Amino acid sequence: MDISTVPVDQLSYNQAIEELQQIVAEMQDANCDVDNLTAYTRRAAALITECRRRLTLADDELQQILATLNPEQSAE
């Protein structure tokens, strides 16, 4: 498997998760090239960071939307 050169912020969330799953599978393979472990780990860390960032943003936005549906609760 070649490490993707596409910046993680240009991938969709699903593409990032799919690439992360591919990296994990490659790293678990008994024939994994040890020389690539650092690159795989670096790319996986970048993908995880980007996915977490997007999930946090989505959660924040959902909380804001839900707060507008029940304004009494947001005043508490």
mmCIF file of the N, C-alpha and C atoms, coordinates in Angstrom:
data_MODEL
# 
_entry.id   MODEL 
# 
loop_
_atom_site.group_PDB 
_atom_site.id 
_atom_site.type_symbol 
_atom_site.label_atom_id 
_atom_site.label_alt_id 
_atom_site.label_comp_id 
_atom_site.label_asym_id 
_atom_site.label_entity_id 
_atom_site.label_seq_id 
_atom_site.pdbx_PDB_ins_code 
_atom_site.Cartn_x 
_atom_site.Cartn_y 
_atom_site.Cartn_z 
_atom_site.occupancy 
_atom_site.B_iso_or_equiv 
_atom_site.pdbx_formal_charge 
_atom_site.auth_seq_id 
_atom_site.auth_comp_id 
_atom_site.auth_asym_id 
_atom_site.auth_atom_id 
_atom_site.pdbx_PDB_model_num 
ATOM 1   N N  . MET A 1 1  ? 0.847   -1.178  0.000  1.00 0.00 ? 1  MET A N  1 
ATOM 2   C CA . MET A 1 1  ? 0.000   0.000   0.000  1.00 0.00 ? 1  MET A CA 1 
ATOM 3   C C  . MET A 1 1  ? 0.891   1.241   0.000  1.00 0.00 ? 1  MET A C  1 
ATOM 4   N N  . ASP A 1 2  ? 0.565   2.170   -0.860 1.00 0.00 ? 2  ASP A N  1 
ATOM 5   C CA . ASP A 1 2  ? 1.280   3.441   -0.878 1.00 0.00 ? 2  ASP A CA 1 
ATOM 6   C C  . ASP A 1 2  ? 0.556   4.423   0.030  1.00 0.00 ? 2  ASP A C  1 
ATOM 7   N N  . ILE A 1 3  ? 1.321   5.215   0.738  1.00 0.00 ? 3  ILE A N  1 
ATOM 8   C CA . ILE A 1 3  ? 0.746   6.245   1.594  1.00 0.00 ? 3  ILE A CA 1 
ATOM 9   C C  . ILE A 1 3  ? 0.184   7.340   0.698  1.00 0.00 ? 3  ILE A C  1 
ATOM 10  N N  . SER A 1 4  ? -1.040  7.721   0.943  1.00 0.00 ? 4  SER A N  1 
ATOM 11  C CA . SER A 1 4  ? -1.673  8.775   0.159  1.00 0.00 ? 4  SER A CA 1 
ATOM 12  C C  . SER A 1 4  ? -0.974  10.100  0.394  1.00 0.00 ? 4  SER A C  1 
ATOM 13  N N  . THR A 1 5  ? -0.919  10.892  -0.651 1.00 0.00 ? 5  THR A N  1 
ATOM 14  C CA . THR A 1 5  ? -0.334  12.228  -0.531 1.00 0.00 ? 5  THR A CA 1 
ATOM 15  C C  . THR A 1 5  ? -1.410  13.305  -0.515 1.00 0.00 ? 5  THR A C  1 
ATOM 16  N N  . VAL A 1 6  ? -2.679  12.878  -0.575 1.00 0.00 ? 6  VAL A N  1 
ATOM 17  C CA . VAL A 1 6  ? -3.776  13.833  -0.528 1.00 0.00 ? 6  VAL A CA 1 
ATOM 18  C C  . VAL A 1 6  ? -3.855  14.402  0.885  1.00 0.00 ? 6  VAL A C  1 
ATOM 19  N N  . PRO A 1 7  ? -3.848  15.729  1.024  1.00 0.00 ? 7  PRO A N  1 
ATOM 20  C CA . PRO A 1 7  ? -3.966  16.306  2.372  1.00 0.00 ? 7  PRO A CA 1 
ATOM 21  C C  . PRO A 1 7  ? -5.239  15.815  3.056  1.00 0.00 ? 7  PRO A C  1 
ATOM 22  N N  . VAL A 1 8  ? -5.138  15.484  4.339  1.00 0.00 ? 8  VAL A N  1 
ATOM 23  C CA . VAL A 1 8  ? -6.283  14.901  5.041  1.00 0.00 ? 8  VAL A CA 1 
ATOM 24  C C  . VAL A 1 8  ? -7.481  15.838  5.067  1.00 0.00 ? 8  VAL A C  1 
ATOM 25  N N  . ASP A 1 9  ? -7.251  17.150  5.058  1.00 0.00 ? 9  ASP A N  1 
ATOM 26  C CA . ASP A 1 9  ? -8.380  18.078  5.086  1.00 0.00 ? 9  ASP A CA 1 
ATOM 27  C C  . ASP A 1 9  ? -9.113  18.157  3.751  1.00 0.00 ? 9  ASP A C  1 
ATOM 28  N N  . GLN A 1 10 ? -8.579  17.503  2.726  1.00 0.00 ? 10 GLN A N  1 
ATOM 29  C CA . GLN A 1 10 ? -9.247  17.461  1.433  1.00 0.00 ? 10 GLN A CA 1 
ATOM 30  C C  . GLN A 1 10 ? -10.036 16.164  1.224  1.00 0.00 ? 10 GLN A C  1 
ATOM 31  N N  . LEU A 1 11 ? -9.942  15.262  2.175  1.00 0.00 ? 11 LEU A N  1 
ATOM 32  C CA . LEU A 1 11 ? -10.694 14.011  2.110  1.00 0.00 ? 11 LEU A CA 1 
ATOM 33  C C  . LEU A 1 11 ? -12.049 14.198  2.780  1.00 0.00 ? 11 LEU A C  1 
ATOM 34  N N  . SER A 1 12 ? -13.034 13.449  2.310  1.00 0.00 ? 12 SER A N  1 
ATOM 35  C CA . SER A 1 12 ? -14.295 13.420  3.042  1.00 0.00 ? 12 SER A CA 1 
ATOM 36  C C  . SER A 1 12 ? -14.066 12.612  4.312  1.00 0.00 ? 12 SER A C  1 
ATOM 37  N N  . TYR A 1 13 ? -14.975 12.736  5.250  1.00 0.00 ? 13 TYR A N  1 
ATOM 38  C CA . TYR A 1 13 ? -14.858 11.965  6.494  1.00 0.00 ? 13 TYR A CA 1 
ATOM 39  C C  . TYR A 1 13 ? -14.793 10.472  6.176  1.00 0.00 ? 13 TYR A C  1 
ATOM 40  N N  . ASN A 1 14 ? -15.677 10.019  5.280  1.00 0.00 ? 14 ASN A N  1 
ATOM 41  C CA . ASN A 1 14 ? -15.708 8.592   4.937  1.00 0.00 ? 14 ASN A CA 1 
ATOM 42  C C  . ASN A 1 14 ? -14.424 8.140   4.251  1.00 0.00 ? 14 ASN A C  1 
ATOM 43  N N  . GLN A 1 15 ? -13.861 8.992   3.401  1.00 0.00 ? 15 GLN A N  1 
ATOM 44  C CA . GLN A 1 15 ? -12.598 8.648   2.760  1.00 0.00 ? 15 GLN A CA 1 
ATOM 45  C C  . GLN A 1 15 ? -11.483 8.525   3.800  1.00 0.00 ? 15 GLN A C  1 
ATOM 46  N N  . ALA A 1 16 ? -11.477 9.420   4.769  1.00 0.00 ? 16 ALA A N  1 
ATOM 47  C CA . ALA A 1 16 ? -10.462 9.385   5.815  1.00 0.00 ? 16 ALA A CA 1 
ATOM 48  C C  . ALA A 1 16 ? -10.581 8.107   6.636  1.00 0.00 ? 16 ALA A C  1 
ATOM 49  N N  . ILE A 1 17 ? -11.803 7.740   6.995  1.00 0.00 ? 17 ILE A N  1 
ATOM 50  C CA . ILE A 1 17 ? -12.024 6.504   7.768  1.00 0.00 ? 17 ILE A CA 1 
ATOM 51  C C  . ILE A 1 17 ? -11.609 5.290   6.952  1.00 0.00 ? 17 ILE A C  1 
ATOM 52  N N  . GLU A 1 18 ? -11.952 5.274   5.683  1.00 0.00 ? 18 GLU A N  1 
ATOM 53  C CA . GLU A 1 18 ? -11.587 4.150   4.819  1.00 0.00 ? 18 GLU A CA 1 
ATOM 54  C C  . GLU A 1 18 ? -10.063 4.018   4.713  1.00 0.00 ? 18 GLU A C  1 
ATOM 55  N N  . GLU A 1 19 ? -9.383  5.146   4.537  1.00 0.00 ? 19 GLU A N  1 
ATOM 56  C CA . GLU A 1 19 ? -7.924  5.101   4.453  1.00 0.00 ? 19 GLU A CA 1 
ATOM 57  C C  . GLU A 1 19 ? -7.317  4.638   5.779  1.00 0.00 ? 19 GLU A C  1 
ATOM 58  N N  . LEU A 1 20 ? -7.880  5.098   6.872  1.00 0.00 ? 20 LEU A N  1 
ATOM 59  C CA . LEU A 1 20 ? -7.407  4.678   8.187  1.00 0.00 ? 20 LEU A CA 1 
ATOM 60  C C  . LEU A 1 20 ? -7.565  3.167   8.355  1.00 0.00 ? 20 LEU A C  1 
ATOM 61  N N  . GLN A 1 21 ? -8.687  2.618   7.919  1.00 0.00 ? 21 GLN A N  1 
ATOM 62  C CA . GLN A 1 21 ? -8.906  1.172   8.003  1.00 0.00 ? 21 GLN A CA 1 
ATOM 63  C C  . GLN A 1 21 ? -7.898  0.412   7.144  1.00 0.00 ? 21 GLN A C  1 
ATOM 64  N N  . GLN A 1 22 ? -7.573  0.963   5.987  1.00 0.00 ? 22 GLN A N  1 
ATOM 65  C CA . GLN A 1 22 ? -6.576  0.332   5.120  1.00 0.00 ? 22 GLN A CA 1 
ATOM 66  C C  . GLN A 1 22 ? -5.196  0.335   5.773  1.00 0.00 ? 22 GLN A C  1 
ATOM 67  N N  . ILE A 1 23 ? -4.861  1.439   6.413  1.00 0.00 ? 23 ILE A N  1 
ATOM 68  C CA . ILE A 1 23 ? -3.563  1.531   7.093  1.00 0.00 ? 23 ILE A CA 1 
ATOM 69  C C  . ILE A 1 23 ? -3.485  0.524   8.233  1.00 0.00 ? 23 ILE A C  1 
ATOM 70  N N  . VAL A 1 24 ? -4.552  0.433   9.014  1.00 0.00 ? 24 VAL A N  1 
ATOM 71  C CA . VAL A 1 24 ? -4.573  -0.522  10.129 1.00 0.00 ? 24 VAL A CA 1 
ATOM 72  C C  . VAL A 1 24 ? -4.418  -1.950  9.602  1.00 0.00 ? 24 VAL A C  1 
ATOM 73  N N  . ALA A 1 25 ? -5.136  -2.273  8.544  1.00 0.00 ? 25 ALA A N  1 
ATOM 74  C CA . ALA A 1 25 ? -5.038  -3.614  7.966  1.00 0.00 ? 25 ALA A CA 1 
ATOM 75  C C  . ALA A 1 25 ? -3.618  -3.883  7.473  1.00 0.00 ? 25 ALA A C  1 
ATOM 76  N N  . GLU A 1 26 ? -3.007  -2.898  6.845  1.00 0.00 ? 26 GLU A N  1 
ATOM 77  C CA . GLU A 1 26 ? -1.646  -3.047  6.343  1.00 0.00 ? 26 GLU A CA 1 
ATOM 78  C C  . GLU A 1 26 ? -0.666  -3.260  7.498  1.00 0.00 ? 26 GLU A C  1 
ATOM 79  N N  . MET A 1 27 ? -0.840  -2.502  8.576  1.00 0.00 ? 27 MET A N  1 
ATOM 80  C CA . MET A 1 27 ? 0.060   -2.613  9.723  1.00 0.00 ? 27 MET A CA 1 
ATOM 81  C C  . MET A 1 27 ? -0.104  -3.950  10.450 1.00 0.00 ? 27 MET A C  1 
ATOM 82  N N  . GLN A 1 28 ? -1.298  -4.536  10.382 1.00 0.00 ? 28 GLN A N  1 
ATOM 83  C CA . GLN A 1 28 ? -1.549  -5.819  11.033 1.00 0.00 ? 28 GLN A CA 1 
ATOM 84  C C  . GLN A 1 28 ? -1.088  -7.003  10.192 1.00 0.00 ? 28 GLN A C  1 
ATOM 85  N N  . ASP A 1 29 ? -0.830  -6.761  8.928  1.00 0.00 ? 29 ASP A N  1 
ATOM 86  C CA . ASP A 1 29 ? -0.380  -7.811  8.020  1.00 0.00 ? 29 ASP A CA 1 
ATOM 87  C C  . ASP A 1 29 ? 1.021   -8.279  8.429  1.00 0.00 ? 29 ASP A C  1 
ATOM 88  N N  . ALA A 1 30 ? 1.204   -9.572  8.465  1.00 0.00 ? 30 ALA A N  1 
ATOM 89  C CA . ALA A 1 30 ? 2.500   -10.135 8.853  1.00 0.00 ? 30 ALA A CA 1 
ATOM 90  C C  . ALA A 1 30 ? 3.605   -9.723  7.884  1.00 0.00 ? 30 ALA A C  1 
ATOM 91  N N  . ASN A 1 31 ? 3.247   -9.373  6.674  1.00 0.00 ? 31 ASN A N  1 
ATOM 92  C CA . ASN A 1 31 ? 4.227   -8.986  5.664  1.00 0.00 ? 31 ASN A CA 1 
ATOM 93  C C  . ASN A 1 31 ? 4.407   -7.468  5.573  1.00 0.00 ? 31 ASN A C  1 
ATOM 94  N N  . CYS A 1 32 ? 3.956   -6.765  6.566  1.00 0.00 ? 32 CYS A N  1 
ATOM 95  C CA . CYS A 1 32 ? 4.079   -5.301  6.570  1.00 0.00 ? 32 CYS A CA 1 
ATOM 96  C C  . CYS A 1 32 ? 5.552   -4.912  6.522  1.00 0.00 ? 32 CYS A C  1 
ATOM 97  N N  . ASP A 1 33 ? 5.845   -3.985  5.660  1.00 0.00 ? 33 ASP A N  1 
ATOM 98  C CA . ASP A 1 33 ? 7.214   -3.487  5.527  1.00 0.00 ? 33 ASP A CA 1 
ATOM 99  C C  . ASP A 1 33 ? 7.542   -2.590  6.721  1.00 0.00 ? 33 ASP A C  1 
ATOM 100 N N  . VAL A 1 34 ? 8.458   -3.022  7.542  1.00 0.00 ? 34 VAL A N  1 
ATOM 101 C CA . VAL A 1 34 ? 8.827   -2.301  8.763  1.00 0.00 ? 34 VAL A CA 1 
ATOM 102 C C  . VAL A 1 34 ? 9.299   -0.883  8.425  1.00 0.00 ? 34 VAL A C  1 
ATOM 103 N N  . ASP A 1 35 ? 9.907   -0.724  7.274  1.00 0.00 ? 35 ASP A N  1 
ATOM 104 C CA . ASP A 1 35 ? 10.405  0.595   6.877  1.00 0.00 ? 35 ASP A CA 1 
ATOM 105 C C  . ASP A 1 35 ? 9.264   1.601   6.680  1.00 0.00 ? 35 ASP A C  1 
ATOM 106 N N  . ASN A 1 36 ? 8.047   1.119   6.506  1.00 0.00 ? 36 ASN A N  1 
ATOM 107 C CA . ASN A 1 36 ? 6.903   2.018   6.286  1.00 0.00 ? 36 ASN A CA 1 
ATOM 108 C C  . ASN A 1 36 ? 6.117   2.306   7.570  1.00 0.00 ? 36 ASN A C  1 
ATOM 109 N N  . LEU A 1 37 ? 6.447   1.652   8.658  1.00 0.00 ? 37 LEU A N  1 
ATOM 110 C CA . LEU A 1 37 ? 5.661   1.808   9.887  1.00 0.00 ? 37 LEU A CA 1 
ATOM 111 C C  . LEU A 1 37 ? 5.565   3.261   10.354 1.00 0.00 ? 37 LEU A C  1 
ATOM 112 N N  . THR A 1 38 ? 6.657   3.985   10.292 1.00 0.00 ? 38 THR A N  1 
ATOM 113 C CA . THR A 1 38 ? 6.636   5.381   10.726 1.00 0.00 ? 38 THR A CA 1 
ATOM 114 C C  . THR A 1 38 ? 5.711   6.206   9.838  1.00 0.00 ? 38 THR A C  1 
ATOM 115 N N  . ALA A 1 39 ? 5.796   6.003   8.538  1.00 0.00 ? 39 ALA A N  1 
ATOM 116 C CA . ALA A 1 39 ? 4.932   6.751   7.607  1.00 0.00 ? 39 ALA A CA 1 
ATOM 117 C C  . ALA A 1 39 ? 3.471   6.386   7.823  1.00 0.00 ? 39 ALA A C  1 
ATOM 118 N N  . TYR A 1 40 ? 3.186   5.103   8.019  1.00 0.00 ? 40 TYR A N  1 
ATOM 119 C CA . TYR A 1 40 ? 1.809   4.677   8.281  1.00 0.00 ? 40 TYR A CA 1 
ATOM 120 C C  . TYR A 1 40 ? 1.286   5.320   9.564  1.00 0.00 ? 40 TYR A C  1 
ATOM 121 N N  . THR A 1 41 ? 2.105   5.288   10.601 1.00 0.00 ? 41 THR A N  1 
ATOM 122 C CA . THR A 1 41 ? 1.687   5.853   11.883 1.00 0.00 ? 41 THR A CA 1 
ATOM 123 C C  . THR A 1 41 ? 1.459   7.351   11.779 1.00 0.00 ? 41 THR A C  1 
ATOM 124 N N  . ARG A 1 42 ? 2.332   8.056   11.087 1.00 0.00 ? 42 ARG A N  1 
ATOM 125 C CA . ARG A 1 42 ? 2.189   9.501   10.911 1.00 0.00 ? 42 ARG A CA 1 
ATOM 126 C C  . ARG A 1 42 ? 0.891   9.834   10.156 1.00 0.00 ? 42 ARG A C  1 
ATOM 127 N N  . ARG A 1 43 ? 0.644   9.101   9.086  1.00 0.00 ? 43 ARG A N  1 
ATOM 128 C CA . ARG A 1 43 ? -0.565  9.342   8.288  1.00 0.00 ? 43 ARG A CA 1 
ATOM 129 C C  . ARG A 1 43 ? -1.809  8.985   9.109  1.00 0.00 ? 43 ARG A C  1 
ATOM 130 N N  . ALA A 1 44 ? -1.774  7.877   9.827  1.00 0.00 ? 44 ALA A N  1 
ATOM 131 C CA . ALA A 1 44 ? -2.914  7.476   10.655 1.00 0.00 ? 44 ALA A CA 1 
ATOM 132 C C  . ALA A 1 44 ? -3.205  8.530   11.712 1.00 0.00 ? 44 ALA A C  1 
ATOM 133 N N  . ALA A 1 45 ? -2.179  9.069   12.330 1.00 0.00 ? 45 ALA A N  1 
ATOM 134 C CA . ALA A 1 45 ? -2.364  10.107  13.347 1.00 0.00 ? 45 ALA A CA 1 
ATOM 135 C C  . ALA A 1 45 ? -3.007  11.351  12.732 1.00 0.00 ? 45 ALA A C  1 
ATOM 136 N N  . ALA A 1 46 ? -2.583  11.724  11.545 1.00 0.00 ? 46 ALA A N  1 
ATOM 137 C CA . ALA A 1 46 ? -3.167  12.890  10.869 1.00 0.00 ? 46 ALA A CA 1 
ATOM 138 C C  . ALA A 1 46 ? -4.640  12.633  10.528 1.00 0.00 ? 46 ALA A C  1 
ATOM 139 N N  . LEU A 1 47 ? -4.937  11.437  10.083 1.00 0.00 ? 47 LEU A N  1 
ATOM 140 C CA . LEU A 1 47 ? -6.328  11.084  9.755  1.00 0.00 ? 47 LEU A CA 1 
ATOM 141 C C  . LEU A 1 47 ? -7.203  11.102  11.004 1.00 0.00 ? 47 LEU A C  1 
ATOM 142 N N  . ILE A 1 48 ? -6.710  10.538  12.095 1.00 0.00 ? 48 ILE A N  1 
ATOM 143 C CA . ILE A 1 48 ? -7.470  10.512  13.349 1.00 0.00 ? 48 ILE A CA 1 
ATOM 144 C C  . ILE A 1 48 ? -7.711  11.927  13.853 1.00 0.00 ? 48 ILE A C  1 
ATOM 145 N N  . THR A 1 49 ? -6.695  12.765  13.791 1.00 0.00 ? 49 THR A N  1 
ATOM 146 C CA . THR A 1 49 ? -6.830  14.147  14.242 1.00 0.00 ? 49 THR A CA 1 
ATOM 147 C C  . THR A 1 49 ? -7.886  14.882  13.427 1.00 0.00 ? 49 THR A C  1 
ATOM 148 N N  . GLU A 1 50 ? -7.866  14.696  12.115 1.00 0.00 ? 50 GLU A N  1 
ATOM 149 C CA . GLU A 1 50 ? -8.842  15.367  11.255 1.00 0.00 ? 50 GLU A CA 1 
ATOM 150 C C  . GLU A 1 50 ? -10.248 14.845  11.507 1.00 0.00 ? 50 GLU A C  1 
ATOM 151 N N  . CYS A 1 51 ? -10.395 13.545  11.685 1.00 0.00 ? 51 CYS A N  1 
ATOM 152 C CA . CYS A 1 51 ? -11.724 12.974  11.948 1.00 0.00 ? 51 CYS A CA 1 
ATOM 153 C C  . CYS A 1 51 ? -12.267 13.485  13.284 1.00 0.00 ? 51 CYS A C  1 
ATOM 154 N N  . ARG A 1 52 ? -11.432 13.538  14.300 1.00 0.00 ? 52 ARG A N  1 
ATOM 155 C CA . ARG A 1 52 ? -11.863 14.070  15.600 1.00 0.00 ? 52 ARG A CA 1 
ATOM 156 C C  . ARG A 1 52 ? -12.283 15.531  15.489 1.00 0.00 ? 52 ARG A C  1 
ATOM 157 N N  . ARG A 1 53 ? -11.509 16.301  14.717 1.00 0.00 ? 53 ARG A N  1 
ATOM 158 C CA . ARG A 1 53 ? -11.833 17.717  14.526 1.00 0.00 ? 53 ARG A CA 1 
ATOM 159 C C  . ARG A 1 53 ? -13.210 17.868  13.892 1.00 0.00 ? 53 ARG A C  1 
ATOM 160 N N  . ARG A 1 54 ? -13.470 17.074  12.876 1.00 0.00 ? 54 ARG A N  1 
ATOM 161 C CA . ARG A 1 54 ? -14.774 17.157  12.192 1.00 0.00 ? 54 ARG A CA 1 
ATOM 162 C C  . ARG A 1 54 ? -15.906 16.696  13.086 1.00 0.00 ? 54 ARG A C  1 
ATOM 163 N N  . LEU A 1 55 ? -15.680 15.646  13.861 1.00 0.00 ? 55 LEU A N  1 
ATOM 164 C CA . LEU A 1 55 ? -16.718 15.176  14.780 1.00 0.00 ? 55 LEU A CA 1 
ATOM 165 C C  . LEU A 1 55 ? -17.027 16.233  15.840 1.00 0.00 ? 55 LEU A C  1 
ATOM 166 N N  . THR A 1 56 ? -16.010 16.898  16.339 1.00 0.00 ? 56 THR A N  1 
ATOM 167 C CA . THR A 1 56 ? -16.204 17.954  17.338 1.00 0.00 ? 56 THR A CA 1 
ATOM 168 C C  . THR A 1 56 ? -16.988 19.109  16.739 1.00 0.00 ? 56 THR A C  1 
ATOM 169 N N  . LEU A 1 57 ? -16.629 19.515  15.525 1.00 0.00 ? 57 LEU A N  1 
ATOM 170 C CA . LEU A 1 57 ? -17.357 20.598  14.855 1.00 0.00 ? 57 LEU A CA 1 
ATOM 171 C C  . LEU A 1 57 ? -18.820 20.216  14.624 1.00 0.00 ? 57 LEU A C  1 
ATOM 172 N N  . ALA A 1 58 ? -19.040 18.987  14.187 1.00 0.00 ? 58 ALA A N  1 
ATOM 173 C CA . ALA A 1 58 ? -20.408 18.530  13.951 1.00 0.00 ? 58 ALA A CA 1 
ATOM 174 C C  . ALA A 1 58 ? -21.196 18.503  15.252 1.00 0.00 ? 58 ALA A C  1 
ATOM 175 N N  . ASP A 1 59 ? -20.572 18.024  16.329 1.00 0.00 ? 59 ASP A N  1 
ATOM 176 C CA . ASP A 1 59 ? -21.239 17.988  17.626 1.00 0.00 ? 59 ASP A CA 1 
ATOM 177 C C  . ASP A 1 59 ? -21.594 19.395  18.092 1.00 0.00 ? 59 ASP A C  1 
ATOM 178 N N  . ASP A 1 60 ? -20.658 20.329  17.959 1.00 0.00 ? 60 ASP A N  1 
ATOM 179 C CA . ASP A 1 60 ? -20.920 21.715  18.359 1.00 0.00 ? 60 ASP A CA 1 
ATOM 180 C C  . ASP A 1 60 ? -22.085 22.302  17.568 1.00 0.00 ? 60 ASP A C  1 
ATOM 181 N N  . GLU A 1 61 ? -22.084 22.055  16.271 1.00 0.00 ? 61 GLU A N  1 
ATOM 182 C CA . GLU A 1 61 ? -23.160 22.588  15.426 1.00 0.00 ? 61 GLU A CA 1 
ATOM 183 C C  . GLU A 1 61 ? -24.504 21.953  15.781 1.00 0.00 ? 61 GLU A C  1 
ATOM 184 N N  . LEU A 1 62 ? -24.504 20.646  16.031 1.00 0.00 ? 62 LEU A N  1 
ATOM 185 C CA . LEU A 1 62 ? -25.746 19.977  16.414 1.00 0.00 ? 62 LEU A CA 1 
ATOM 186 C C  . LEU A 1 62 ? -26.266 20.511  17.747 1.00 0.00 ? 62 LEU A C  1 
ATOM 187 N N  . GLN A 1 63 ? -25.374 20.748  18.682 1.00 0.00 ? 63 GLN A N  1 
ATOM 188 C CA . GLN A 1 63 ? -25.788 21.302  19.974 1.00 0.00 ? 63 GLN A CA 1 
ATOM 189 C C  . GLN A 1 63 ? -26.420 22.683  19.793 1.00 0.00 ? 63 GLN A C  1 
ATOM 190 N N  . GLN A 1 64 ? -25.845 23.489  18.915 1.00 0.00 ? 64 GLN A N  1 
ATOM 191 C CA . GLN A 1 64 ? -26.406 24.818  18.648 1.00 0.00 ? 64 GLN A CA 1 
ATOM 192 C C  . GLN A 1 64 ? -27.787 24.715  18.010 1.00 0.00 ? 64 GLN A C  1 
ATOM 193 N N  . ILE A 1 65 ? -27.925 23.808  17.073 1.00 0.00 ? 65 ILE A N  1 
ATOM 194 C CA . ILE A 1 65 ? -29.223 23.616  16.409 1.00 0.00 ? 65 ILE A CA 1 
ATOM 195 C C  . ILE A 1 65 ? -30.260 23.138  17.405 1.00 0.00 ? 65 ILE A C  1 
ATOM 196 N N  . LEU A 1 66 ? -29.905 22.159  18.211 1.00 0.00 ? 66 LEU A N  1 
ATOM 197 C CA . LEU A 1 66 ? -30.837 21.624  19.198 1.00 0.00 ? 66 LEU A CA 1 
ATOM 198 C C  . LEU A 1 66 ? -31.208 22.675  20.242 1.00 0.00 ? 66 LEU A C  1 
ATOM 199 N N  . ALA A 1 67 ? -30.280 23.540  20.578 1.00 0.00 ? 67 ALA A N  1 
ATOM 200 C CA . ALA A 1 67 ? -30.565 24.597  21.547 1.00 0.00 ? 67 ALA A CA 1 
ATOM 201 C C  . ALA A 1 67 ? -31.626 25.553  21.022 1.00 0.00 ? 67 ALA A C  1 
ATOM 202 N N  . THR A 1 68 ? -31.677 25.748  19.710 1.00 0.00 ? 68 THR A N  1 
ATOM 203 C CA . THR A 1 68 ? -32.702 26.646  19.146 1.00 0.00 ? 68 THR A CA 1 
ATOM 204 C C  . THR A 1 68 ? -34.082 26.000  19.191 1.00 0.00 ? 68 THR A C  1 
ATOM 205 N N  . LEU A 1 69 ? -34.144 24.674  19.283 1.00 0.00 ? 69 LEU A N  1 
ATOM 206 C CA . LEU A 1 69 ? -35.425 23.978  19.345 1.00 0.00 ? 69 LEU A CA 1 
ATOM 207 C C  . LEU A 1 69 ? -36.042 24.045  20.734 1.00 0.00 ? 69 LEU A C  1 
ATOM 208 N N  . ASN A 1 70 ? -35.206 24.209  21.746 1.00 0.00 ? 70 ASN A N  1 
ATOM 209 C CA . ASN A 1 70 ? -35.683 24.281  23.111 1.00 0.00 ? 70 ASN A CA 1 
ATOM 210 C C  . ASN A 1 70 ? -34.959 25.438  23.809 1.00 0.00 ? 70 ASN A C  1 
ATOM 211 N N  . PRO A 1 71 ? -35.380 26.683  23.531 1.00 0.00 ? 71 PRO A N  1 
ATOM 212 C CA . PRO A 1 71 ? -34.663 27.826  24.068 1.00 0.00 ? 71 PRO A CA 1 
ATOM 213 C C  . PRO A 1 71 ? -34.674 27.900  25.599 1.00 0.00 ? 71 PRO A C  1 
ATOM 214 N N  . GLU A 1 72 ? -35.649 27.303  26.265 1.00 0.00 ? 72 GLU A N  1 
ATOM 215 C CA . GLU A 1 72 ? -35.688 27.324  27.729 1.00 0.00 ? 72 GLU A CA 1 
ATOM 216 C C  . GLU A 1 72 ? -34.499 26.579  28.308 1.00 0.00 ? 72 GLU A C  1 
ATOM 217 N N  . GLN A 1 73 ? -34.131 25.464  27.680 1.00 0.00 ? 73 GLN A N  1 
ATOM 218 C CA . GLN A 1 73 ? -33.011 24.674  28.171 1.00 0.00 ? 73 GLN A CA 1 
ATOM 219 C C  . GLN A 1 73 ? -31.683 25.387  27.975 1.00 0.00 ? 73 GLN A C  1 
ATOM 220 N N  . SER A 1 74 ? -31.535 26.142  26.902 1.00 0.00 ? 74 SER A N  1 
ATOM 221 C CA . SER A 1 74 ? -30.265 26.827  26.658 1.00 0.00 ? 74 SER A CA 1 
ATOM 222 C C  . SER A 1 74 ? -30.050 27.997  27.605 1.00 0.00 ? 74 SER A C  1 
ATOM 223 N N  . ALA A 1 75 ? -31.121 28.483  28.242 1.00 0.00 ? 75 ALA A N  1 
ATOM 224 C CA . ALA A 1 75 ? -31.005 29.590  29.187 1.00 0.00 ? 75 ALA A CA 1 
ATOM 225 C C  . ALA A 1 75 ? -30.491 29.115  30.545 1.00 0.00 ? 75 ALA A C  1 
ATOM 226 N N  . GLU A 1 76 ? -30.547 27.823  30.794 1.00 0.00 ? 76 GLU A N  1 
ATOM 227 C CA . GLU A 1 76 ? -30.122 27.275  32.097 1.00 0.00 ? 76 GLU A CA 1 
ATOM 228 C C  . GLU A 1 76 ? -28.636 27.269  32.262 1.00 0.00 ? 76 GLU A C  1 
# 
